[in-house]
Amino acid sequence: MTLRFDIAPHAQDDILDHAFYLSDQSTEVGARFFDNVFLSIQRLSEMPELGSIYYFEHADVYNIRIWPVKGFRNYLIFYRVKSDCIQILRILHGSTDYEMLFNE
C-alpha cells in the first residue's frame, strides 16, 4: 500500500535551499538533487519503515525516522509515519545539529 505524503513547510524550504545551494556548484547537480528528493520520498511512501528511528533527547520529539536522499547520502529526510500518510518534517545536511532544530 502506498501512503500519500505531506511535506511540511520547513521541509519545502529545506528542499529549495539545498537545491539552490547545489545549483551554485552545478545546475545539473541541483536539479538532480531536487528530483532525487522526490524519488526518495516516493520510495518511503511505498515502504515507510525503511528509515531508522532516530532517538532524540527531548521527550516531545518521538517516532521520527531518517532516510538518506538517493544519490546524496549526506542529505537526510526526517519523517514520521502516520496512519494515513508520511509526514516529511525536514531535509537536512548530515552536519546539522538535529537535536537543536527539533527541540525548538
DANORZI-V965639 format. One record per helix or strand of 3 or more residues. SS is the DSSP state (H for helix, E for strand). FROM is the first residue (numbers start at 0). TO is the last residue. Records with the same first field share a line. If there is no record, write none. Layout:
SS->FROM-TO, FROM-TO
//
This chain:
E->3-6, 51-53, 63-68, 71-80, 84-92
H->8-24, 26-45, 97-102
//
